Amino acid sequence: MAKEHAAHHFGELHRAGLYRLFYVLQTILLLSLFYAYVRRLPDRQLYRLRGPIVPLIYAGQAANLLFGLLAVRQIGWLRGLGLVSAGAWLRREMPSPEPEAQGPRLGADGAMLNVGPFAWCRHPINFVGVPFFWLTTSMSVNRLAFNITVTLYLVLGSMHEEARLRAAYGPAYTAYQNSGVPFFVPRPPWRFASVLSAEC
């Protein structure tokens, strides 16, 4: 596993302090390079949307942004970016254990906190990338190929995170998986959906 290899080669202090920040920066860099490469290839437009659907696309983008911000806020902005552990590393202090992958926080009772975006799906931060790229008023062949690749990356990455979260949290994460929260595509929590249906 990458974390174990990093700890073996660089020491646990460096691994714990810099791994998360390095992972975030590496992801941003690789996606940016891939996007720049795809944009340089010969391209052909597939469609451009006009009319009443355009405001709906913009509303979907705004809703997706809000959903993503709430999810990041729930795990902690600075902790999610790796800045908390990097700050401890700069002070030559061992960082406190970071949440494994990008799962929900643990409650005081040892159970996963099934609230906020993490009550809508188990990987809200990864899911946000899908509508971010697909909710657009125009589509080309290159963008379609890029979107398909990124979508597969996010889904497969979420499957890998599931294994890491189960290994790290054991029965607590298994109970969260079995609580009815969808794996990837968000769905309003059952209690919320039942209230809406009762009011109709």
C-alpha positions in Angstrom: 0.0 0.0 0.0 1.3 3.5 -0.8 1.1 4.8 2.8 3.2 1.9 4.1 5.8 2.3 1.3 6.0 6.0 2.1 6.4 5.4 5.8 9.1 2.8 5.1 11.2 5.0 2.8 10.7 8.4 4.4 9.7 7.8 8.0 6.4 7.9 9.7 6.7 11.6 10.6 7.2 12.6 6.9 4.5 10.2 5.7 1.9 11.4 8.2 2.7 15.0 7.7 2.9 15.2 3.9 1.1 12.3 2.4 -2.4 13.9 2.2 -1.1 17.2 0.8 1.1 15.4 -1.7 -1.9 13.3 -2.8 -4.2 16.3 -3.3 -1.5 18.2 -5.3 -0.6 15.2 -7.4 -4.3 14.6 -8.3 -4.8 18.2 -9.3 -1.6 18.2 -11.4 -2.3 14.9 -13.2 -5.9 15.9 -14.0 -4.7 19.3 -15.3 -2.0 17.7 -17.5 -4.5 15.2 -18.9 -7.1 17.9 -19.6 -4.4 20.0 -21.4 -3.3 17.0 -23.4 -6.9 16.2 -24.5 -7.6 19.8 -25.5 -4.6 19.8 -27.9 -6.0 16.8 -29.9 -8.2 17.3 -33.0 -11.7 17.8 -31.9 -15.3 17.9 -33.1 -18.3 19.4 -31.4 -21.2 17.0 -30.6 -23.8 19.5 -29.4 -24.4 22.9 -27.9 -27.5 23.5 -25.7 -29.7 26.6 -26.0 -33.0 27.7 -24.7 -34.8 26.9 -21.4 -32.5 24.0 -20.5 -29.5 26.3 -20.0 -30.7 27.9 -16.7 -31.4 24.3 -15.4 -27.8 23.3 -16.3 -26.5 26.4 -14.3 -28.8 25.5 -11.4 -27.5 22.0 -11.4 -23.9 23.3 -11.3 -24.8 25.6 -8.4 -26.4 22.7 -6.5 -23.5 20.4 -7.1 -21.1 23.1 -5.9 -23.1 23.5 -2.7 -23.2 19.8 -2.1 -19.4 19.5 -2.6 -18.7 22.4 -0.2 -20.9 20.9 2.5 -19.1 17.5 2.1 -15.6 19.1 2.3 -16.8 21.2 5.3 -18.0 18.0 7.1 -14.5 16.4 6.9 -12.8 19.7 7.6 -11.4 22.0 5.0 -7.8 22.2 6.2 -7.7 18.5 7.3 -9.1 17.4 3.9 -6.5 19.3 2.0 -3.7 17.9 4.2 -2.8 21.4 5.6 -3.3 20.4 9.3 -0.9 17.5 9.1 1.6 19.5 7.0 1.5 22.3 9.7 2.3 19.7 12.3 5.1 18.4 10.1 6.6 21.9 9.9 6.6 22.0 13.7 8.3 18.6 13.7 5.3 17.2 15.6 3.6 13.9 14.8 0.2 14.8 13.3 -2.9 13.4 14.8 -4.3 10.5 12.8 -6.2 11.8 9.8 -9.5 10.3 8.7 -8.9 7.3 6.5 -9.6 8.2 2.8 -12.5 10.6 2.6 -15.2 8.9 4.7 -17.4 10.4 7.3 -16.2 11.2 10.8 -16.5 8.9 13.7 -19.0 9.9 16.4 -18.3 9.7 20.1 -20.0 6.3 20.2 -17.6 4.9 17.6 -20.2 4.9 14.9 -19.8 6.7 11.5 -21.6 10.0 11.5 -24.4 9.4 9.0 -25.3 13.1 8.5 -25.1 15.8 5.8 -23.8 14.8 2.4 -22.6 11.5 3.8 -26.2 10.6 4.5 -26.9 11.0 0.7 -24.0 8.8 -0.5 -20.9 7.2 0.9 -18.5 9.1 -1.4 -19.9 12.6 -1.9 -16.6 14.3 -2.5 -15.7 11.9 -5.4 -19.3 12.1 -6.8 -19.1 15.9 -7.1 -16.5 15.5 -9.8 -19.0 13.8 -12.1 -21.6 16.5 -12.5 -18.8 19.1 -12.4 -17.6 17.8 -15.7 -20.9 16.5 -17.2 -23.2 19.5 -16.5 -22.2 21.6 -19.4 -24.0 23.4 -22.2 -21.7 22.0 -24.9 -19.9 18.7 -25.6 -17.1 17.7 -27.9 -15.6 14.4 -28.8 -12.5 15.2 -26.7 -14.5 16.4 -23.7 -16.6 13.3 -23.9 -13.5 11.0 -23.8 -12.1 13.1 -20.9 -15.4 12.9 -18.9 -15.7 9.2 -19.4 -12.1 8.6 -18.2 -12.5 10.9 -15.1 -15.9 9.3 -14.2 -14.3 5.8 -14.3 -11.4 7.1 -12.2 -13.8 8.5 -9.6 -15.9 5.4 -9.4 -12.9 3.0 -9.2 -11.3 5.3 -6.7 -14.4 5.2 -4.5 -14.4 1.4 -4.7 -10.7 1.4 -3.5 -11.7 3.8 -0.7 -14.4 1.4 0.4 -11.8 -1.3 1.0 -9.5 1.2 2.9 -12.4 2.4 5.1 -13.5 -1.1 5.9 -10.0 -2.1 6.8 -9.5 1.0 9.0 -12.9 1.1 10.8 -14.1 -2.5 10.6 -17.7 -3.0 11.9 -18.3 0.8 12.2 -17.9 1.2 8.4 -19.7 -2.1 7.6 -22.7 -0.8 9.6 -22.6 2.5 7.7 -22.5 0.5 4.4 -25.6 -1.5 5.5 -27.5 1.6 6.7 -29.0 2.2 3.3 -26.7 5.0 2.2 -26.0 4.6 -1.5 -22.5 3.9 -2.7 -21.9 6.7 -5.2 -25.0 8.3 -6.7 -26.7 10.5 -4.0 -30.2 9.8 -2.9 -32.1 11.9 -0.3 -31.9 10.1 3.1 -34.9 7.7 3.7 -36.1 9.8 6.6 -36.1 12.9 4.4 -37.8 11.2 1.5 -40.5 9.8 3.8 -41.3 13.2 5.1 -41.6 14.5 1.5 -43.9 11.7 0.5 -46.1 12.1 3.6 -46.5 15.8 2.8 -47.6 15.1 -0.8 
